C-alpha cells in the first residue's frame, strides 16, 4: 500500500461516514470548520490532513477519532511503506 | 480543551508508548522514518502531525492507529473546540 493509498483509504472512510449522516461535503465542512475544498481533497485522498483536522472531522461526523481510523487494520498497516522499505534501512530494524 | 491540549494529549500518548517499548526518541524517529526533532516536537505537543506521520508513528510503536488515538475519548472530544464554539455558528448545529 503506497502512502497515497493510505490517504485514499482515509478519504473513503470520511466519505462513507458523511454519506451515513446524509451530509453534503459543504455541510460536513461547515460542521468541522473546514473549507469545502479541503474536505473534497481529503475524501479524494490528495490531502494529508493534520491531526487536529482529523479530530475536527471525527467530531463533525460524531465518531471517535479511533473509529475514524478503523480501516487502518493490522492487515492494512502491514502494507504501509515503512522505513524498512527504504534502501539501507532494513538492516537497522 | 484547547487544540494545543489535543496535541499535548497525542504527544503524551506517543511518549507513553515509546517508553513502554523502551525506545529513545532517536530510535523511534529512526523506526518511523522521521527526524528526531520532529518526534520531540510531536511529544511536546507543539506539532500537528499529518495523518501519514501518525500512521508511521503507529507502525513504529507497533500499535494500530486507532490505538494511538485512544486517549481521544468521548469525554475528551466533547472538550475539543469545535465550530460550535465560534461565534454565530452555534445555532447552526
N, CA and C atoms of all chains as a GROMACS GRO file, in nm:
protein
  558
    1UNK      N    1   0.085  -0.120   0.000
    1UNK     CA    2   0.000   0.000   0.000
    1UNK      C    3   0.088   0.124   0.000
    2UNK      N    4   0.077   0.203  -0.103
    2UNK     CA    5   0.151   0.330  -0.107
    2UNK      C    6   0.087   0.429  -0.010
    3UNK      N    7   0.161   0.532   0.024
    3UNK     CA    8   0.104   0.630   0.117
    3UNK      C    9  -0.018   0.697   0.055
    4UNK      N   10  -0.020   0.708  -0.080
    4UNK     CA   11  -0.138   0.766  -0.144
    4UNK      C   12  -0.260   0.677  -0.120
    5UNK      N   13  -0.236   0.546  -0.116
    5UNK     CA   14  -0.347   0.454  -0.086
    5UNK      C   15  -0.397   0.475   0.056
    6UNK      N   16  -0.306   0.504   0.146
    6UNK     CA   17  -0.345   0.528   0.285
    6UNK      C   18  -0.435   0.651   0.292
    7UNK      N   19  -0.397   0.754   0.219
    7UNK     CA   20  -0.479   0.876   0.219
    7UNK      C   21  -0.614   0.850   0.154
    8UNK      N   22  -0.613   0.767   0.049
    8UNK     CA   23  -0.741   0.734  -0.017
    8UNK      C   24  -0.832   0.652   0.074
    9UNK      N   25  -0.769   0.564   0.150
    9UNK     CA   26  -0.847   0.483   0.244
    9UNK      C   27  -0.913   0.572   0.349
   10UNK      N   28  -0.836   0.667   0.398
   10UNK     CA   29  -0.892   0.761   0.496
   10UNK      C   30  -1.004   0.843   0.432
   11UNK      N   31  -0.978   0.890   0.312
   11UNK     CA   32  -1.079   0.970   0.243
   11UNK      C   33  -1.209   0.893   0.221
   12UNK      N   34  -1.194   0.766   0.186
   12UNK     CA   35  -1.312   0.683   0.163
   12UNK      C   36  -1.390   0.664   0.293
   13UNK      N   37  -1.318   0.657   0.403
   13UNK     CA   38  -1.382   0.642   0.534
   13UNK      C   39  -1.462   0.767   0.570
   14UNK      N   40  -1.400   0.883   0.544
   14UNK     CA   41  -1.469   1.010   0.571
   14UNK      C   42  -1.596   1.017   0.486
   15UNK      N   43  -1.582   0.984   0.359
   15UNK     CA   44  -1.697   0.990   0.268
   15UNK      C   45  -1.808   0.893   0.311
   16UNK      N   46  -1.766   0.772   0.349
   16UNK     CA   47  -1.862   0.671   0.394
   16UNK      C   48  -1.944   0.722   0.513
   17UNK      N   49  -1.875   0.777   0.611
   17UNK     CA   50  -1.944   0.826   0.730
   17UNK      C   51  -2.029   0.949   0.697
   18UNK      N   52  -1.978   1.033   0.608
   18UNK     CA   53  -2.054   1.152   0.566
   18UNK      C   54  -2.185   1.110   0.500
   19UNK      N   55  -2.177   1.009   0.412
   19UNK     CA   56  -2.298   0.960   0.347
   19UNK      C   57  -2.395   0.901   0.449
   20UNK      N   58  -2.339   0.826   0.544
   20UNK     CA   59  -2.425   0.769   0.650
   20UNK      C   60  -2.502   0.878   0.723
   21UNK      N   61  -2.436   0.991   0.742
   21UNK     CA   62  -2.500   1.102   0.814
   21UNK      C   63  -2.593   1.183   0.722
   22UNK      N   64  -2.580   1.158   0.593
   22UNK     CA   65  -2.662   1.233   0.497
   22UNK      C   66  -2.615   1.376   0.478
   23UNK      N   67  -2.486   1.399   0.500
   23UNK     CA   68  -2.433   1.535   0.485
   23UNK      C   69  -2.377   1.555   0.344
   24UNK      N   70  -2.387   1.675   0.294
   24UNK     CA   71  -2.311   1.715   0.175
   24UNK      C   72  -2.168   1.746   0.221
   25UNK      N   73  -2.077   1.753   0.125
   25UNK     CA   74  -1.940   1.794   0.161
   25UNK      C   75  -1.943   1.932   0.226
   26UNK      N   76  -2.027   2.016   0.174
   26UNK     CA   77  -2.035   2.152   0.227
   26UNK      C   78  -2.081   2.150   0.373
   27UNK      N   79  -2.180   2.067   0.400
   27UNK     CA   80  -2.232   2.060   0.537
   27UNK      C   81  -2.126   2.005   0.633
   28UNK      N   82  -2.056   1.900   0.587
   28UNK     CA   83  -1.950   1.844   0.672
   28UNK      C   84  -1.842   1.949   0.697
   29UNK      N   85  -1.805   2.019   0.592
   29UNK     CA   86  -1.703   2.122   0.605
   29UNK      C   87  -1.746   2.228   0.707
   30UNK      N   88  -1.872   2.264   0.697
   30UNK     CA   89  -1.928   2.364   0.787
   30UNK      C   90  -1.921   2.316   0.933
   31UNK      N   91  -1.962   2.192   0.953
   31UNK     CA   92  -1.963   2.136   1.089
   31UNK      C   93  -1.821   2.120   1.144
   32UNK      N   94  -1.727   2.091   1.055
   32UNK     CA   95  -1.589   2.069   1.100
   32UNK      C   96  -1.507   2.197   1.103
   33UNK      N   97  -1.566   2.304   1.051
   33UNK     CA   98  -1.492   2.430   1.047
   33UNK      C   99  -1.381   2.430   0.943
   34UNK      N  100  -1.403   2.354   0.837
   34UNK     CA  101  -1.302   2.344   0.730
   34UNK      C  102  -1.360   2.397   0.600
   35UNK      N  103  -1.272   2.418   0.505
   35UNK     CA  104  -1.320   2.463   0.374
   35UNK      C  105  -1.373   2.343   0.296
   36UNK      N  106  -1.477   2.365   0.219
   36UNK     CA  107  -1.535   2.255   0.142
   36UNK      C  108  -1.432   2.190   0.049
   37UNK      N  109  -1.346   2.272  -0.009
   37UNK     CA  110  -1.243   2.215  -0.098
   37UNK      C  111  -1.147   2.124  -0.021
   38UNK      N  112  -1.121   2.163   0.102
   38UNK     CA  113  -1.032   2.082   0.186
   38UNK      C  114  -1.096   1.945   0.210
   39UNK      N  115  -1.222   1.945   0.245
   39UNK     CA  116  -1.293   1.817   0.268
   39UNK      C  117  -1.294   1.734   0.140
   40UNK      N  118  -1.316   1.800   0.028
   40UNK     CA  119  -1.314   1.729  -0.100
   40UNK      C  120  -1.178   1.666  -0.126
   41UNK      N  121  -1.073   1.742  -0.099
   41UNK     CA  122  -0.936   1.690  -0.117
   41UNK      C  123  -0.910   1.571  -0.025
   42UNK      N  124  -0.953   1.582   0.099
   42UNK     CA  125  -0.934   1.472   0.194
   42UNK      C  126  -1.006   1.347   0.144
   43UNK      N  127  -1.129   1.364   0.099
   43UNK     CA  128  -1.207   1.249   0.053
   43UNK      C  129  -1.145   1.183  -0.070
   44UNK      N  130  -1.082   1.264  -0.155
   44UNK     CA  131  -1.019   1.207  -0.273
   44UNK      C  132  -0.879   1.153  -0.243
   45UNK      N  133  -0.834   1.172  -0.121
   45UNK     CA  134  -0.704   1.117  -0.082
   45UNK      C  135  -0.586   1.195  -0.136
   46UNK      N  136  -0.609   1.322  -0.166
   46UNK     CA  137  -0.498   1.402  -0.218
   46UNK      C  138  -0.447   1.500  -0.112
   47UNK      N  139  -0.500   1.488   0.009
   47UNK     CA  140  -0.451   1.576   0.114
   47UNK      C  141  -0.422   1.497   0.241
   48UNK      N  142  -0.307   1.525   0.296
   48UNK     CA  143  -0.261   1.461   0.420
   48UNK      C  144  -0.309   1.546   0.538
   49UNK      N  145  -0.429   1.518   0.585
   49UNK     CA  146  -0.489   1.600   0.690
   49UNK      C  147  -0.403   1.600   0.816
   50UNK      N  148  -0.396   1.714   0.880
   50UNK     CA  149  -0.327   1.721   1.008
   50UNK      C  150  -0.412   1.659   1.118
   51UNK      N  151  -0.345   1.618   1.225
   51UNK     CA  152  -0.415   1.553   1.336
   51UNK      C  153  -0.534   1.635   1.385
   52UNK      N  154  -0.515   1.765   1.399
   52UNK     CA  155  -0.625   1.848   1.451
   52UNK      C  156  -0.747   1.843   1.359
   53UNK      N  157  -0.722   1.841   1.229
   53UNK     CA  158  -0.836   1.833   1.137
   53UNK      C  159  -0.898   1.694   1.137
   54UNK      N  160  -0.818   1.592   1.162
   54UNK     CA  161  -0.874   1.458   1.179
   54UNK      C  162  -0.970   1.459   1.298
   55UNK      N  163  -0.929   1.525   1.406
   55UNK     CA  164  -1.015   1.533   1.525
   55UNK      C  165  -1.142   1.613   1.494
   56UNK      N  166  -1.127   1.723   1.420
   56UNK     CA  167  -1.244   1.804   1.386
   56UNK      C  168  -1.341   1.726   1.296
   57UNK      N  169  -1.284   1.650   1.202
   57UNK     CA  170  -1.370   1.569   1.114
   57UNK      C  171  -1.443   1.462   1.195
   58UNK      N  172  -1.372   1.401   1.289
   58UNK     CA  173  -1.435   1.298   1.373
   58UNK      C  174  -1.551   1.360   1.450
   59UNK      N  175  -1.526   1.476   1.509
   59UNK     CA  176  -1.631   1.543   1.585
   59UNK      C  177  -1.751   1.575   1.496
   60UNK      N  178  -1.722   1.626   1.378
   60UNK     CA  179  -1.831   1.665   1.287
   60UNK      C  180  -1.911   1.542   1.243
   61UNK      N  181  -1.842   1.428   1.234
   61UNK     CA  182  -1.909   1.304   1.192
   61UNK      C  183  -1.965   1.227   1.311
   62UNK      N  184  -1.943   1.281   1.430
   62UNK     CA  185  -1.993   1.222   1.554
   62UNK      C  186  -1.940   1.079   1.576
   63UNK      N  187  -1.813   1.062   1.547
   63UNK     CA  188  -1.746   0.936   1.580
   63UNK      C  189  -1.618   0.970   1.656
   64UNK      N  190  -1.568   0.872   1.727
   64UNK     CA  191  -1.438   0.893   1.792
   64UNK      C  192  -1.329   0.888   1.686
   65UNK      N  193  -1.221   0.962   1.708
   65UNK     CA  194  -1.108   0.958   1.614
   65UNK      C  195  -1.061   0.814   1.588
   66UNK      N  196  -1.060   0.733   1.693
   66UNK     CA  197  -1.018   0.593   1.675
   66UNK      C  198  -1.109   0.522   1.576
   67UNK      N  199  -1.236   0.556   1.581
   67UNK     CA  200  -1.334   0.495   1.491
   67UNK      C  201  -1.312   0.542   1.347
   68UNK      N  202  -1.272   0.666   1.334
   68UNK     CA  203  -1.244   0.722   1.202
   68UNK      C  204  -1.124   0.651   1.138
   69UNK      N  205  -1.032   0.604   1.221
   69UNK     CA  206  -0.912   0.537   1.169
   69UNK      C  207  -0.926   0.385   1.168
   70UNK      N  208  -1.046   0.337   1.191
   70UNK     CA  209  -1.069   0.193   1.199
   70UNK      C  210  -1.027   0.116   1.073
   71UNK      N  211  -1.039   0.175   0.952
   71UNK     CA  212  -0.996   0.099   0.834
   71UNK      C  213  -0.848   0.064   0.835
   72UNK      N  214  -0.769   0.132   0.919
   72UNK     CA  215  -0.626   0.101   0.924
   72UNK      C  216  -0.605  -0.018   1.017
   73UNK      N  217  -0.643  -0.132   0.966
   73UNK     CA  218  -0.633  -0.257   1.040
   73UNK      C  219  -0.489  -0.308   1.038
   74UNK      N  220  -0.466  -0.414   1.111
   74UNK     CA  221  -0.334  -0.476   1.113
   74UNK      C  222  -0.290  -0.514   0.971
   75UNK      N  223  -0.383  -0.569   0.895
   75UNK     CA  224  -0.352  -0.612   0.758
   75UNK      C  225  -0.313  -0.493   0.671
   76UNK      N  226  -0.391  -0.387   0.683
   76UNK     CA  227  -0.364  -0.267   0.604
   76UNK      C  228  -0.230  -0.206   0.646
   77UNK      N  229  -0.207  -0.201   0.775
   77UNK     CA  230  -0.085  -0.136   0.825
   77UNK      C  231   0.040  -0.211   0.783
   78UNK      N  232   0.027  -0.340   0.768
   78UNK     CA  233   0.142  -0.420   0.724
   78UNK      C  234   0.188  -0.377   0.586
   79UNK      N  235   0.093  -0.326   0.508
   79UNK     CA  236   0.125  -0.288   0.371
   79UNK      C  237   0.164  -0.141   0.358
   80UNK      N  238   0.165  -0.071   0.471
   80UNK     CA  239   0.207   0.069   0.467
   80UNK      C  240   0.358   0.073   0.447
   81UNK      N  241   0.406   0.153   0.353
   81UNK     CA  242   0.551   0.160   0.335
   81UNK      C  243   0.613   0.213   0.463
   82UNK      N  244   0.714   0.146   0.508
   82UNK     CA  245   0.778   0.190   0.632
   82UNK      C  246   0.925   0.211   0.606
   83UNK      N  247   0.992   0.250   0.709
   83UNK     CA  248   1.136   0.274   0.699
   83UNK      C  249   1.204   0.152   0.638
   84UNK      N  250   1.152   0.035   0.673
   84UNK     CA  251   1.216  -0.088   0.628
   84UNK      C  252   1.209  -0.106   0.478
   85UNK      N  253   1.121  -0.029   0.413
   85UNK     CA  254   1.112  -0.038   0.267
   85UNK      C  255   1.212   0.053   0.197
   86UNK      N  256   1.274   0.138   0.276
   86UNK     CA  257   1.369   0.232   0.215
   86UNK      C  258   1.507   0.166   0.213
   87UNK      N  259   1.581   0.188   0.108
   87UNK     CA  260   1.710   0.121   0.093
   87UNK      C  261   1.801   0.149   0.212
   88UNK      N  262   1.878   0.052   0.249
   88UNK     CA  263   1.982   0.064   0.352
   88UNK      C  264   1.928   0.086   0.492
   89UNK      N  265   1.799   0.070   0.510
   89UNK     CA  266   1.746   0.086   0.645
   89UNK      C  267   1.695  -0.048   0.699
   90UNK      N  268   1.668  -0.140   0.608
   90UNK     CA  269   1.607  -0.266   0.652
   90UNK      C  270   1.691  -0.334   0.760
   91UNK      N  271   1.820  -0.328   0.745
   91UNK     CA  272   1.909  -0.395   0.840
   91UNK      C  273   1.907  -0.332   0.979
   92UNK      N  274   1.856  -0.209   0.989
   92UNK     CA  275   1.854  -0.143   1.119
   92UNK      C  276   1.742  -0.194   1.208
   93UNK      N  277   1.643  -0.254   1.146
   93UNK     CA  278   1.525  -0.292   1.225
   93UNK      C  279   1.547  -0.413   1.311
   94UNK      N  280  -1.103   2.202   2.630
   94UNK     CA  281  -0.970   2.161   2.584
   94UNK      C  282  -0.931   2.240   2.459
   95UNK      N  283  -0.825   2.314   2.471
   95UNK     CA  284  -0.776   2.388   2.355
   95UNK      C  285  -0.712   2.290   2.257
   96UNK      N  286  -0.696   2.334   2.133
   96UNK     CA  287  -0.633   2.245   2.035
   96UNK      C  288  -0.489   2.212   2.078
   97UNK      N  289  -0.424   2.306   2.147
   97UNK     CA  290  -0.288   2.275   2.196
   97UNK      C  291  -0.293   2.160   2.295
   98UNK      N  292  -0.400   2.154   2.375
   98UNK     CA  293  -0.415   2.042   2.468
   98UNK      C  294  -0.432   1.910   2.392
   99UNK      N  295  -0.502   1.917   2.280
   99UNK     CA  296  -0.522   1.796   2.200
   99UNK      C  297  -0.387   1.746   2.149
  100UNK      N  298  -0.305   1.839   2.103
  100UNK     CA  299  -0.173   1.799   2.054
  100UNK      C  300  -0.087   1.745   2.168
  101UNK      N  301  -0.100   1.806   2.286
  101UNK     CA  302  -0.023   1.758   2.402
  101UNK      C  303  -0.068   1.618   2.443
  102UNK      N  304  -0.197   1.596   2.434
  102UNK     CA  305  -0.251   1.465   2.469
  102UNK      C  306  -0.196   1.358   2.374
  103UNK      N  307  -0.193   1.392   2.246
  103UNK     CA  308  -0.138   1.298   2.148
  103UNK      C  309   0.011   1.276   2.176
  104UNK      N  310   0.081   1.385   2.203
  104UNK     CA  311   0.224   1.374   2.232
  104UNK      C  312   0.252   1.286   2.352
  105UNK      N  313   0.169   1.302   2.455
  105UNK     CA  314   0.188   1.222   2.576
  105UNK      C  315   0.164   1.075   2.546
  106UNK      N  316   0.070   1.049   2.457
  106UNK     CA  317   0.040   0.911   2.419
  106UNK      C  318   0.158   0.848   2.344
  107UNK      N  319   0.216   0.925   2.254
  107UNK     CA  320   0.333   0.877   2.180
  107UNK      C  321   0.446   0.847   2.278
  108UNK      N  322   0.468   0.940   2.370
  108UNK     CA  323   0.578   0.924   2.467
  108UNK      C  324   0.553   0.801   2.555
  109UNK      N  325   0.428   0.787   2.599
  109UNK     CA  326   0.392   0.673   2.684
  109UNK      C  327   0.425   0.541   2.615
  110UNK      N  328   0.383   0.530   2.491
  110UNK     CA  329   0.407   0.405   2.417
  110UNK      C  330   0.556   0.387   2.388
  111UNK      N  331   0.622   0.498   2.358
  111UNK     CA  332   0.766   0.491   2.332
  111UNK      C  333   0.839   0.437   2.457
  112UNK      N  334   0.800   0.489   2.573
  112UNK     CA  335   0.862   0.441   2.698
  112UNK      C  336   0.832   0.294   2.721
  113UNK      N  337   0.708   0.255   2.695
  113UNK     CA  338   0.671   0.113   2.710
  113UNK      C  339   0.760   0.023   2.625
  114UNK      N  340   0.794   0.076   2.504
  114UNK     CA  341   0.879  -0.004   2.414
  114UNK      C  342   1.028   0.007   2.449
  115UNK      N  343   1.059   0.102   2.539
  115UNK     CA  344   1.198   0.121   2.577
  115UNK      C  345   1.281   0.187   2.468
  116UNK      N  346   1.214   0.267   2.384
  116UNK     CA  347   1.286   0.336   2.275
  116UNK      C  348   1.327   0.476   2.319
  117UNK      N  349   1.439   0.521   2.268
  117UNK     CA  350   1.475   0.662   2.278
  117UNK      C  351   1.396   0.736   2.169
  118UNK      N  352   1.392   0.868   2.180
  118UNK     CA  353   1.327   0.946   2.073
  118UNK      C  354   1.397   0.919   1.941
  119UNK      N  355   1.527   0.909   1.949
  119UNK     CA  356   1.606   0.886   1.828
  119UNK      C  357   1.567   0.752   1.764
  120UNK      N  358   1.552   0.652   1.848
  120UNK     CA  359   1.518   0.519   1.795
  120UNK      C  360   1.378   0.519   1.732
  121UNK      N  361   1.286   0.584   1.802
  121UNK     CA  362   1.150   0.590   1.746
  121UNK      C  363   1.152   0.665   1.613
  122UNK      N  364   1.226   0.774   1.609
  122UNK     CA  365   1.235   0.854   1.486
  122UNK      C  366   1.289   0.767   1.373
  123UNK      N  367   1.391   0.690   1.405
  123UNK     CA  368   1.455   0.602   1.308
  123UNK      C  369   1.353   0.500   1.254
  124UNK      N  370   1.282   0.438   1.346
  124UNK     CA  371   1.183   0.335   1.308
  124UNK      C  372   1.069   0.394   1.226
  125UNK      N  373   1.034   0.519   1.258
  125UNK     CA  374   0.920   0.582   1.189
  125UNK      C  375   0.964   0.656   1.064
  126UNK      N  376   1.094   0.666   1.043
  126UNK     CA  377   1.143   0.740   0.926
  126UNK      C  378   1.124   0.890   0.939
  127UNK      N  379   1.128   0.938   1.063
  127UNK     CA  380   1.108   1.081   1.088
  127UNK      C  381   1.234   1.140   1.152
  128UNK      N  382   1.242   1.270   1.154
  128UNK     CA  383   1.356   1.334   1.220
  128UNK      C  384   1.334   1.332   1.372
  129UNK      N  385   1.441   1.316   1.444
  129UNK     CA  386   1.430   1.312   1.591
  129UNK      C  387   1.364   1.440   1.646
  130UNK      N  388   1.398   1.554   1.586
  130UNK     CA  389   1.338   1.680   1.633
  130UNK      C  390   1.187   1.680   1.611
  131UNK      N  391   1.146   1.618   1.501
  131UNK     CA  392   1.003   1.610   1.471
  131UNK      C  393   0.932   1.530   1.580
  132UNK      N  394   0.989   1.416   1.614
  132UNK     CA  395   0.931   1.331   1.719
  132UNK      C  396   0.927   1.408   1.852
  133UNK      N  397   1.034   1.480   1.880
  133UNK     CA  398   1.038   1.560   2.004
  133UNK      C  399   0.927   1.664   2.004
  134UNK      N  400   0.909   1.729   1.890
  134UNK     CA  401   0.803   1.830   1.879
  134UNK      C  402   0.665   1.768   1.896
  135UNK      N  403   0.644   1.653   1.835
  135UNK     CA  404   0.515   1.585   1.848
  135UNK      C  405   0.490   1.550   1.996
  136UNK      N  406   0.591   1.497   2.062
  136UNK     CA  407   0.573   1.456   2.203
  136UNK      C  408   0.545   1.576   2.294
  137UNK      N  409   0.601   1.690   2.258
  137UNK     CA  410   0.577   1.810   2.340
  137UNK      C  411   0.446   1.878   2.299
  138UNK      N  412   0.383   1.829   2.197
  138UNK     CA  413   0.254   1.885   2.157
  138UNK      C  414   0.266   2.017   2.084
  139UNK      N  415   0.379   2.041   2.022
  139UNK     CA  416   0.395   2.166   1.950
  139UNK      C  417   0.389   2.144   1.799
  140UNK      N  418   0.358   2.021   1.759
  140UNK     CA  419   0.349   1.995   1.617
  140UNK      C  420   0.222   1.915   1.585
  141UNK      N  421   0.153   1.962   1.483
  141UNK     CA  422   0.030   1.900   1.438
  141UNK      C  423   0.067   1.796   1.331
  142UNK      N  424   0.095   1.675   1.375
  142UNK     CA  425   0.142   1.572   1.282
  142UNK      C  426   0.040   1.544   1.173
  143UNK      N  427   0.087   1.520   1.054
  143UNK     CA  428  -0.002   1.482   0.946
  143UNK      C  429  -0.044   1.337   0.961
  144UNK      N  430  -0.157   1.304   0.898
  144UNK     CA  431  -0.209   1.168   0.909
  144UNK      C  432  -0.104   1.062   0.874
  145UNK      N  433  -0.030   1.084   0.767
  145UNK     CA  434   0.069   0.983   0.728
  145UNK      C  435   0.173   0.961   0.836
  146UNK      N  436   0.213   1.069   0.903
  146UNK     CA  437   0.311   1.052   1.009
  146UNK      C  438   0.249   0.986   1.134
  147UNK      N  439   0.121   1.011   1.154
  147UNK     CA  440   0.051   0.940   1.262
  147UNK      C  441   0.056   0.790   1.233
  148UNK      N  442   0.034   0.754   1.107
  148UNK     CA  443   0.038   0.612   1.069
  148UNK      C  444   0.179   0.555   1.086
  149UNK      N  445   0.279   0.633   1.046
  149UNK     CA  446   0.417   0.586   1.059
  149UNK      C  447   0.456   0.570   1.207
  150UNK      N  448   0.410   0.662   1.290
  150UNK     CA  449   0.439   0.651   1.433
  150UNK      C  450   0.371   0.527   1.492
  151UNK      N  451   0.247   0.505   1.451
  151UNK     CA  452   0.176   0.387   1.500
  151UNK      C  453   0.251   0.260   1.461
  152UNK      N  454   0.292   0.253   1.336
  152UNK     CA  455   0.368   0.137   1.289
  152UNK      C  456   0.496   0.118   1.371
  153UNK      N  457   0.567   0.227   1.391
  153UNK     CA  458   0.694   0.220   1.464
  153UNK      C  459   0.672   0.177   1.608
  154UNK      N  460   0.557   0.214   1.664
  154UNK     CA  461   0.526   0.179   1.803
  154UNK      C  462   0.451   0.045   1.811
  155UNK      N  463   0.427  -0.013   1.695
  155UNK     CA  464   0.360  -0.143   1.686
  155UNK      C  465   0.220  -0.142   1.750
  156UNK      N  466   0.148  -0.035   1.724
  156UNK     CA  467   0.007  -0.029   1.764
  156UNK      C  468  -0.074   0.013   1.642
  157UNK      N  469  -0.201  -0.015   1.646
  157UNK     CA  470  -0.288   0.033   1.539
  157UNK      C  471  -0.308   0.184   1.557
  158UNK      N  472  -0.326   0.256   1.446
  158UNK     CA  473  -0.353   0.399   1.456
  158UNK      C  474  -0.470   0.429   1.552
  159UNK      N  475  -0.572   0.347   1.547
  159UNK     CA  476  -0.686   0.368   1.637
  159UNK      C  477  -0.643   0.362   1.783
  160UNK      N  478  -0.549   0.273   1.810
  160UNK     CA  479  -0.498   0.257   1.947
  160UNK      C  480  -0.416   0.380   1.989
  161UNK      N  481  -0.346   0.435   1.892
  161UNK     CA  482  -0.266   0.555   1.919
  161UNK      C  483  -0.357   0.673   1.954
  162UNK      N  484  -0.477   0.674   1.898
  162UNK     CA  485  -0.571   0.785   1.924
  162UNK      C  486  -0.670   0.753   2.036
  163UNK      N  487  -0.645   0.644   2.107
  163UNK     CA  488  -0.736   0.602   2.213
  163UNK      C  489  -0.762   0.709   2.321
  164UNK      N  490  -0.661   0.792   2.355
  164UNK     CA  491  -0.689   0.893   2.458
  164UNK      C  492  -0.798   0.992   2.419
  165UNK      N  493  -0.830   0.999   2.288
  165UNK     CA  494  -0.935   1.091   2.247
  165UNK      C  495  -1.070   1.024   2.266
  166UNK      N  496  -1.107   1.017   2.391
  166UNK     CA  497  -1.232   0.953   2.431
  166UNK      C  498  -1.348   1.049   2.407
  167UNK      N  499  -1.468   0.999   2.430
  167UNK     CA  500  -1.587   1.082   2.416
  167UNK      C  501  -1.578   1.206   2.505
  168UNK      N  502  -1.533   1.185   2.626
  168UNK     CA  503  -1.522   1.295   2.721
  168UNK      C  504  -1.423   1.400   2.672
  169UNK      N  505  -1.310   1.352   2.625
  169UNK     CA  506  -1.206   1.444   2.577
  169UNK      C  507  -1.256   1.519   2.454
  170UNK      N  508  -1.321   1.446   2.365
  170UNK     CA  509  -1.366   1.507   2.239
  170UNK      C  510  -1.472   1.614   2.262
  171UNK      N  511  -1.550   1.595   2.367
  171UNK     CA  512  -1.652   1.695   2.399
  171UNK      C  513  -1.589   1.829   2.430
  172UNK      N  514  -1.466   1.823   2.478
  172UNK     CA  515  -1.398   1.948   2.518
  172UNK      C  516  -1.312   2.005   2.407
  173UNK      N  517  -1.311   1.939   2.293
  173UNK     CA  518  -1.235   1.992   2.179
  173UNK      C  519  -1.310   2.112   2.123
  174UNK      N  520  -1.240   2.223   2.103
  174UNK     CA  521  -1.310   2.339   2.046
  174UNK      C  522  -1.363   2.301   1.908
  175UNK      N  523  -1.485   2.330   1.885
  175UNK     CA  524  -1.543   2.295   1.756
  175UNK      C  525  -1.604   2.419   1.695
  176UNK      N  526  -1.659   2.399   1.579
  176UNK     CA  527  -1.723   2.510   1.509
  176UNK      C  528  -1.824   2.577   1.601
  177UNK      N  529  -1.889   2.494   1.684
  177UNK     CA  530  -1.995   2.548   1.769
  177UNK      C  531  -1.942   2.646   1.874
  178UNK      N  532  -1.808   2.646   1.894
  178UNK     CA  533  -1.751   2.741   1.989
  178UNK      C  534  -1.721   2.874   1.924
  179UNK      N  535  -1.733   2.876   1.791
  179UNK     CA  536  -1.703   3.001   1.722
  179UNK      C  537  -1.829   3.084   1.712
  180UNK      N  538  -1.816   3.212   1.727
  180UNK     CA  539  -1.935   3.298   1.731
  180UNK      C  540  -2.022   3.278   1.607
  181UNK      N  541  -2.151   3.286   1.627
  181UNK     CA  542  -2.251   3.284   1.520
  181UNK      C  543  -2.262   3.150   1.449
  182UNK      N  544  -2.201   3.048   1.502
  182UNK     CA  545  -2.214   2.917   1.438
  182UNK      C  546  -2.293   2.820   1.525
  183UNK      N  547  -2.298   2.848   1.655
  183UNK     CA  548  -2.361   2.752   1.747
  183UNK      C  549  -2.504   2.718   1.703
  184UNK      N  550  -2.574   2.818   1.656
  184UNK     CA  551  -2.714   2.798   1.619
  184UNK      C  552  -2.731   2.707   1.496
  185UNK      N  553  -2.622   2.686   1.423
  185UNK     CA  554  -2.633   2.601   1.303
  185UNK      C  555  -2.634   2.454   1.337
  186UNK      N  556  -2.583   2.421   1.456
  186UNK     CA  557  -2.567   2.278   1.488
  186UNK      C  558  -2.695   2.211   1.526
   0.00000   0.00000   0.00000
